[in-house]
């Protein structure tokens, strides 16, 4: 490659008709590409394509679930370098979205990117930040204040988040109807030698405290996932008394809850359609 040529030089040889595309037509084409294709390919074609990929209408959704779900958990996901990479990507999308971002589904992010989300994403409706070890109650307070339109929240495997965050989110986000607060099965764990042991061992054990908070601050919840939570009959009873509109609840792996406990709770849930039992 010519060393003097710009990285995004529009004058490179190729089909000249691409340069004649209207901006609207180019946006239409780019909108049909996956997020991965836009980042890895389209943005590197030329300057005009690079700029078009930053248009707010292409950055209202930032969803990396396909990337993470396509393979197993890898040790490198838990390194500072990978976390910084995710943070940089998310911060870029937040800036490019110009306030239009409505959905964020990532993993291994941190307060470095979420603080910007809290400041610039008032229209955010879906937030999924599973497996983010450096997300804590402090940054969740900022999220609750800056993103009051959140309807769906996934904070599974975020062990620095406590019942305090649940109270804050429930108090600020009136339309919050879906909560996923799942934990890993620890013994035996498929995450050994992948997830740092100190993080696995830091699994919160305040299941009833979280259940009490959900009952008090999230009475309108419709969909609740608590896989491998440490809640007991007491916590489940509180949820059944406070969350009367529940339609879906997943209690997979909740070893401290019995069939009798669930039967007692069911009497309060008149609208439920799906109930997944512990099966432990």
C-alpha angles and dihedrals in degrees: 000000000000106000091213095055118103116248091244099032110166091201096071116125115270140092105336091202091076089070090056095061115119116239091247091053092047091051089050091054094046092049088063092059124088119251090252093052092050093050099041101035120007096050090057098052098085143318095275093051091046090054093043091055087061094058112125093235089063093048105052090103127044109183122162096168092110090057095048096039094050093074143014126281111281129207091234090064088071097054124105089238093058092045090052091050091054091046092052092050093048093047090052093052092047090055094044093048092064091210097315097106110125103163133043120176112169141129133217095027124140144205089280092074100026092058088062090046089055091052100044110025108073092151097055111136105167124045121175116170104159120173096017106146096184098053111103142170093276096060092041088058088057091048092051091051097044100038107042094155095070111135100170126041129182115184097156117155091010098131098178089064116090139183087281090073091050090054092048095048092046092050096050104032107064093175096053104131104152124057126175113188103161129161135201125261102247104193112073095008126191087202097068112125089014105063113046110262093230089058094047089050091051092069108144114250099191095103095146093047090054091045091053090050093049090050093051103037103028105046092145095057114134103177122040130176120188104161113178092357117159093230118135135203088285093057094045091051090053091052092049090052097045104034103053095158096061113139100170130030128170115201097167111157096007094143095179094061121084133202089254091054090053093047090054091049094048092066089071097046104081094163102044118126102169128040119169112203126221095252094187 
